[in-house]
């Protein structure tokens, strides 16, 4: 092990300790916490979690303390203080916190960004534009660096100086994204902003599916929108999302149905119909396949779990 590598490793440890301290100060309770910087959120958990289903927006996710596992279809991504995760496009994932205790809670941040922000950096820097070849995976994990953490720390420190946020936060966020693009897998993130690239065209298809998820999926229309053949669309879509367009739509539908059932008093059949299912039996079957239980049983278990968590935090 080189002396330079040892120094970098020690610096990263100190940077992560400071980042964890700041996040802990702004998150006294478990959950996701908004901050005065609109695109920045903090997450805290004092114990391991069950698998949680959600849709990742384009974002940089950094863990200051603890470990998280993310599943994208059959692909798994684990990240911790030594690594960071980037989602370049909307993706339905299953996330699970696998290392956290009350004494050493899971602490992380999420910084959302847009393709336009990436494109602005490409236009005004010497960042490689990347090839317009096969689409890149929409989710990736890379090793963290001292330069990235230095920029992240300057961003979160602004929370203690709120009057500086409007002027300085956009500049620091730009630097953070620039550091990500310079990193070992930065070209994969970059592709989603490059006009005409396969990744950028698949990103537009994903936007269409998310917008019209409750409508029948028309592969020919999606292929025409992407200027691809149906077979090419299927290939590149799977490269980005690790699933087919139909599987992607199904996950979006089922996650939305679960949200409706949990937040409203909808009947299972009605929730299924609202997300695009015509057959209640098919909806119930596919729901159970994804979440492990039929809708009624799953929602009861979720509500009981949420009530128990609330009671424990009040005690």
C-alpha positions as CSV (number, residue, x, y, z in Angstrom):
1,X,0.0,0.0,0.0
2,X,1.5,3.4,-1.0
3,X,2.0,6.3,1.4
4,X,-0.2,8.5,-0.9
5,X,-3.0,6.0,-0.8
6,X,-2.8,5.8,3.0
7,X,-3.0,9.5,3.3
8,X,-6.1,9.7,1.0
9,X,-7.8,6.9,3.0
10,X,-7.2,8.7,6.2
11,X,-8.5,11.9,4.8
12,X,-11.7,10.2,3.5
13,X,-12.3,8.7,6.9
14,X,-12.1,12.2,8.5
15,X,-14.3,13.7,5.8
16,X,-16.9,11.0,6.3
17,X,-16.8,11.5,10.1
18,X,-17.5,15.3,9.6
19,X,-20.3,14.5,7.1
20,X,-21.9,12.0,9.5
21,X,-21.8,14.6,12.3
22,X,-23.5,17.2,10.2
23,X,-26.2,14.8,8.9
24,X,-26.9,13.6,12.4
25,X,-27.3,17.1,13.7
26,X,-30.0,17.8,11.1
27,X,-31.8,14.5,11.5
28,X,-32.8,13.8,15.1
29,X,-35.5,11.3,14.0
30,X,-35.4,8.4,11.6
31,X,-36.7,9.1,8.0
32,X,-36.0,11.3,5.1
33,X,-35.4,15.0,5.8
34,X,-35.6,17.9,3.4
35,X,-33.0,20.7,3.8
36,X,-32.8,24.4,3.0
37,X,-31.0,23.3,-0.2
38,X,-34.0,22.2,-2.4
39,X,-32.3,19.3,-4.2
40,X,-30.6,18.0,-1.0
41,X,-32.1,15.5,1.4
42,X,-30.7,13.6,4.5
43,X,-31.7,10.1,5.5
44,X,-31.4,8.5,8.9
45,X,-32.2,5.0,10.2
46,X,-31.3,3.6,13.6
47,X,-31.9,-0.1,12.6
48,X,-31.8,-2.4,9.6
49,X,-34.8,-2.1,7.4
50,X,-37.0,-4.4,5.4
51,X,-36.9,-4.1,1.7
52,X,-38.4,-0.8,0.6
53,X,-39.8,-0.2,-2.8
54,X,-39.4,3.2,-4.4
55,X,-38.5,5.0,-7.6
56,X,-35.1,6.6,-7.8
57,X,-35.0,10.0,-9.6
58,X,-31.6,11.1,-11.1
59,X,-29.5,11.6,-8.0
60,X,-26.2,11.2,-6.3
61,X,-26.4,9.2,-3.0
62,X,-23.6,9.2,-0.5
63,X,-23.5,7.2,2.7
64,X,-21.6,8.8,5.6
65,X,-22.3,5.9,8.1
66,X,-23.8,2.4,7.6
67,X,-24.5,0.3,4.5
68,X,-27.3,0.1,2.0
69,X,-28.3,-2.5,-0.6
70,X,-30.2,-1.6,-3.7
71,X,-31.8,-4.1,-6.1
72,X,-32.6,-3.2,-9.7
73,X,-34.5,-6.1,-11.1
74,X,-32.0,-9.0,-10.5
75,X,-28.9,-6.7,-10.2
76,X,-27.7,-5.7,-6.7
77,X,-25.7,-2.7,-5.8
78,X,-24.2,-2.2,-2.3
79,X,-22.7,1.1,-1.1
80,X,-21.2,2.4,2.1
81,X,-18.8,5.2,3.2
82,X,-16.1,4.0,0.8
83,X,-18.4,4.3,-2.3
84,X,-21.3,6.3,-3.7
85,X,-24.3,5.5,-5.9
86,X,-25.6,7.5,-8.9
87,X,-29.0,7.0,-10.6
88,X,-28.9,8.7,-14.0
89,X,-32.6,8.1,-14.9
90,X,-35.9,7.2,-13.1
91,X,-35.7,3.6,-11.9
92,X,-38.0,1.4,-9.8
93,X,-35.7,-0.1,-7.1
94,X,-35.8,-2.1,-3.9
95,X,-33.7,-0.6,-1.2
96,X,-32.6,-2.1,2.1
97,X,-30.5,-0.7,4.9
98,X,-28.3,-3.6,6.0
99,X,-26.0,-1.9,8.6
100,X,-27.4,0.5,11.2
101,X,-27.8,0.6,15.0
102,X,-29.2,3.2,17.5
103,X,-25.6,3.8,18.6
104,X,-24.3,4.1,15.0
105,X,-27.3,5.0,12.8
106,X,-27.4,4.8,9.0
107,X,-26.7,8.4,7.7
108,X,-26.7,9.4,4.1
109,X,-27.5,12.2,1.7
110,X,-29.3,12.4,-1.6
111,X,-28.6,15.1,-4.1
112,X,-31.0,15.2,-7.1
113,X,-29.9,16.6,-10.4
114,X,-31.1,16.9,-14.0
115,X,-29.8,16.0,-17.4
116,X,-29.7,19.7,-18.2
117,X,-27.2,20.3,-15.4
118,X,-25.0,17.6,-16.8
119,X,-25.3,19.0,-20.3
120,X,-24.3,22.5,-19.1
121,X,-21.1,21.0,-17.6
122,X,-20.4,19.2,-20.9
123,X,-20.7,22.4,-22.9
124,X,-18.4,24.4,-20.7
125,X,-15.7,22.0,-19.8
126,X,-13.3,19.5,-21.4
127,X,-15.3,16.5,-19.9
128,X,-15.3,13.8,-22.6
129,X,-18.6,13.7,-24.4
130,X,-18.6,9.9,-24.5
131,X,-19.5,7.5,-27.3
132,X,-23.0,7.0,-28.8
133,X,-22.7,3.2,-28.4
134,X,-24.6,0.8,-26.3
135,X,-26.6,2.5,-23.5
136,X,-25.0,2.5,-20.0
137,X,-26.6,1.1,-16.9
138,X,-28.8,3.7,-15.3
139,X,-27.5,2.8,-11.8
140,X,-23.9,2.5,-10.8
141,X,-21.6,2.4,-7.7
142,X,-18.1,4.0,-7.7
143,X,-15.4,4.5,-5.2
144,X,-15.5,7.8,-3.5
145,X,-12.7,10.4,-3.6
146,X,-11.3,13.2,-1.4
147,X,-12.1,15.8,-4.1
148,X,-15.8,14.7,-4.3
149,X,-16.2,14.6,-0.5
150,X,-14.5,18.0,-0.2
151,X,-17.2,19.6,-2.5
152,X,-20.0,17.7,-0.7
153,X,-18.8,18.9,2.7
154,X,-18.7,22.5,1.5
155,X,-22.3,22.1,0.3
156,X,-23.7,20.7,3.5
157,X,-21.8,23.3,5.6
158,X,-23.9,25.9,3.8
159,X,-26.9,24.8,5.9
160,X,-25.2,26.6,8.8
161,X,-25.0,29.8,6.7
162,X,-28.4,29.9,5.0
163,X,-28.0,33.4,3.5
164,X,-25.1,32.0,1.4
165,X,-27.2,29.2,-0.1
166,X,-28.8,31.0,-3.1
167,X,-25.4,32.2,-4.4
168,X,-23.0,29.4,-3.4
169,X,-25.1,26.2,-3.5
170,X,-25.6,26.1,-7.3
171,X,-21.8,26.6,-7.8
172,X,-20.9,23.8,-5.4
173,X,-23.5,21.4,-6.8
174,X,-22.0,22.1,-10.3
175,X,-18.6,21.2,-8.9
176,X,-20.0,18.0,-7.3
177,X,-21.5,16.9,-10.6
178,X,-18.2,17.8,-12.4
179,X,-16.3,15.5,-10.0
180,X,-18.8,12.7,-10.7
181,X,-18.3,13.1,-14.5
182,X,-14.5,13.0,-14.0
183,X,-14.7,9.8,-12.0
184,X,-14.0,6.2,-13.3
185,X,-17.6,5.7,-14.5
186,X,-18.4,9.3,-15.2
187,X,-18.9,8.6,-19.0
188,X,-21.9,6.4,-18.1
189,X,-23.6,9.2,-16.3
190,X,-22.7,11.6,-19.1
191,X,-24.4,9.5,-21.8
192,X,-27.8,10.2,-20.5
193,X,-27.4,13.9,-21.3
194,X,-25.8,13.6,-24.8
195,X,-28.4,14.2,-27.5
196,X,-28.8,11.2,-29.8
197,X,-27.0,8.7,-27.5
198,X,-28.8,5.4,-26.9
199,X,-28.9,6.2,-23.2
200,X,-30.5,9.6,-23.8
201,X,-33.2,8.1,-26.1
202,X,-34.0,5.4,-23.6
203,X,-34.3,8.1,-20.9
204,X,-37.0,9.7,-23.0
205,X,-38.8,6.3,-23.4
206,X,-38.7,5.9,-19.6
207,X,-40.3,9.4,-19.2
208,X,-43.1,8.3,-21.5
209,X,-43.7,5.1,-19.6
210,X,-43.8,6.9,-16.3
211,X,-46.2,9.5,-17.6
212,X,-48.6,7.0,-19.1
213,X,-48.0,3.9,-16.9
214,X,-51.7,3.3,-16.5
215,X,-52.2,2.9,-20.3
216,X,-51.4,-0.1,-22.5
217,X,-47.8,-0.3,-23.5
218,X,-47.2,0.2,-27.2
219,X,-43.8,-1.0,-28.1
220,X,-44.0,0.2,-31.7
221,X,-44.8,3.7,-30.5
222,X,-42.0,3.7,-28.0
223,X,-39.5,2.4,-30.6
224,X,-40.6,5.1,-33.0
225,X,-40.1,7.7,-30.3
226,X,-36.6,6.4,-29.7
227,X,-35.9,6.1,-33.4
228,X,-35.0,2.4,-32.9
229,X,-36.4,-0.9,-34.0
230,X,-38.4,-2.8,-31.4
231,X,-35.6,-5.3,-30.9
232,X,-33.0,-2.5,-30.5
233,X,-35.3,-0.7,-28.0
234,X,-35.6,-3.9,-26.0
235,X,-31.9,-4.4,-26.0
236,X,-30.9,-0.9,-24.9
237,X,-33.8,-0.6,-22.5
238,X,-32.6,-3.7,-20.7
239,X,-29.0,-2.3,-20.6
240,X,-30.2,0.8,-18.9
241,X,-32.8,-0.6,-16.5
242,X,-31.9,-4.3,-16.2
243,X,-35.5,-5.1,-17.3
244,X,-37.8,-5.0,-20.3
245,X,-40.2,-2.1,-20.9
246,X,-43.1,-4.3,-19.9
247,X,-41.4,-5.3,-16.6
248,X,-40.5,-1.7,-15.9
249,X,-44.1,-0.6,-16.4
250,X,-45.3,-3.4,-14.2
251,X,-43.1,-2.3,-11.3
252,X,-44.2,1.3,-11.7
253,X,-47.9,0.2,-11.7
254,X,-47.5,-2.0,-8.6
255,X,-45.6,0.6,-6.6
256,X,-48.2,3.2,-7.4
257,X,-51.0,0.8,-6.4
258,X,-49.3,0.0,-3.1
259,X,-49.0,3.8,-2.5
260,X,-52.7,4.3,-3.2
261,X,-53.7,1.4,-0.9
262,X,-51.5,2.7,1.9
263,X,-52.4,6.3,1.7
264,X,-56.1,6.0,0.8
265,X,-59.0,3.8,1.6
266,X,-59.1,2.3,-1.9
267,X,-60.2,-1.3,-2.4
268,X,-57.6,-3.5,-4.0
269,X,-59.6,-4.0,-7.2
270,X,-60.1,-0.2,-7.5
271,X,-56.4,0.5,-7.0
272,X,-55.5,-2.1,-9.6
273,X,-57.9,-0.5,-12.1
274,X,-56.5,2.9,-11.4
275,X,-53.0,1.8,-12.3
276,X,-54.1,0.1,-15.5
277,X,-55.1,-3.5,-14.6
278,X,-58.4,-4.7,-16.1
279,X,-58.3,-8.1,-14.2
280,X,-58.5,-8.0,-10.4
281,X,-57.1,-11.5,-10.2
282,X,-54.1,-10.7,-12.4
283,X,-53.5,-7.6,-10.3
284,X,-53.6,-9.5,-7.0
285,X,-51.4,-12.3,-8.4
286,X,-48.7,-9.9,-9.7
287,X,-48.9,-7.8,-6.5
288,X,-48.2,-10.8,-4.4
289,X,-45.4,-11.9,-6.6
290,X,-43.7,-8.6,-6.2
291,X,-44.4,-7.8,-2.5
292,X,-44.7,-11.3,-1.1
293,X,-48.4,-11.1,0.0
294,X,-51.8,-10.2,-1.6
295,X,-52.8,-6.5,-1.4
296,X,-55.0,-6.7,1.8
297,X,-52.5,-8.7,3.8
298,X,-49.5,-6.6,2.7
299,X,-51.1,-3.3,3.5
300,X,-52.3,-4.5,6.9
301,X,-48.7,-5.6,7.7
302,X,-47.3,-2.3,6.5
303,X,-49.7,-0.3,8.6
304,X,-49.0,-2.4,11.7
305,X,-45.3,-1.9,11.1
306,X,-45.7,1.9,10.7
307,X,-47.8,2.1,13.9
308,X,-45.2,0.1,15.9
309,X,-42.4,2.4,14.6
310,X,-44.4,5.5,15.5
311,X,-45.1,4.2,19.0
312,X,-41.4,3.3,19.6
313,X,-40.2,6.8,18.6
314,X,-42.8,8.4,20.9
315,X,-41.8,6.2,23.9
